[in-house]
Amino acid sequence: MSRREKSAGGPSQFYTGLVAELYEPLLSERSRAEDYLAFLDGAGTPALELACGSGLPLVDLVARGYEVEGLDASRDMLDRCLALAKSRGVDVTVYEAEMQSFSLPRRYRSIFLAGASFILLTNDDDARAALGRIHGHLEPGGSALIPLEIPELRYIERQVGHFREAESDAGERLRVGLVSFEVDHDDQCLTRRLRYERISASGESEVVERDWITRWWTEPQFEGMLRDAGFDAVRFVDPSGGTSVAGASVFVALARNAASNTSGGASC
Ligand SMILES: C[S@@+](CC[C@H](N)C(=O)[O-])C[C@H]1O[C@@H](n2cnc3c(N)ncnc32)[C@H](O)[C@@H]1O
């Protein structure tokens, strides 16, 4: 038996159903709590992880004693996060909301994304709204960390038709692969058609194909949006915290909320 499903809703609806179930088993690289400790130690807590998904690295950070809350648009991913926290005996607070419109009852010393999920905001209006929400939820002098990526199209081209595989505890074959892709250079958007498969030992398969749409910004473009949202002291580093090389395809934006917090950023 095979179940096929066309692409679901908007970008935040991508991580639902079978895709949410297969997300972690098929990850090529897991977010690690260690990569965020220097930021949290420097910027302080309470902290908020946006697009926390299934709880990597949120649950580990909370288990280490950091006061971090999570936010994600996908109920299915948050359910997995809560299940992971329960299995580890950890209490986590998570909010089901979109990062471009969230409104929470408290303010944070730091707000961050673990991985480049900000690029799932596929237009400038949503990106600017999200930066406004982040700014508005930071305490005066609080900091944001936002990893970003510019796709390397030659590399993506070579991946068409390639599948990554894993085996579940139940002996199922799990696969994800790139079916096709389309680039919109004017809008700086990349649409990847991804195919997820779960094949049982008896040969029954579930198949889901969805469009994974991402947007990219250069460092100057992103710096402009951060400053428009009210951030000052904007800088870019490479993923290990070193100086970002001009034209790098992977970089991390670090920005501080102006200490007076009286700028034009969204109030909550
Ligand atoms: C690649 S996963 C990252 C999950 C986790 N941070 C990790 O490293 O494993 C991307 C997450 O972003 C969430 N997401 C996508 N668009 C979103 C939006 N507009 N607002 C909030 N969350 C969003 C998805 O639901 C998904 O859980």
The ligand as a Gaussian input file, in Angstrom:
#p B3LYP/6-31G(d) Opt

LIG

0 1
 C       14.800000      22.254000      10.318000
 S       13.629000      22.264000      11.644000
 C       14.731000      22.743000      12.966000
 C       14.346000      22.159000      14.280000
 C       15.382000      22.272000      15.391000
 N       15.814000      23.635000      15.646000
 C       16.590000      21.412000      15.132000
 O       17.678000      21.938000      15.011000
 O       16.419000      20.194000      15.046000
 C       12.746000      23.732000      11.256000
 C       11.620000      24.059000      12.230000
 O       11.165000      25.367000      11.904000
 C        9.767000      25.411000      12.147000
 N        9.201000      26.548000      11.409000
 C        9.155000      26.723000      10.059000
 N        8.596000      27.909000       9.767000
 C        8.300000      28.497000      10.965000
 C        7.720000      29.736000      11.333000
 N        7.334000      30.628000      10.409000
 N        7.563000      30.018000      12.649000
 C        7.946000      29.132000      13.603000
 N        8.501000      27.928000      13.310000
 C        8.679000      27.624000      12.011000
 C        9.265000      24.069000      11.640000
 O        8.006000      23.744000      12.154000
 C       10.399000      23.144000      12.105000
 O       10.122000      22.571000      13.340000

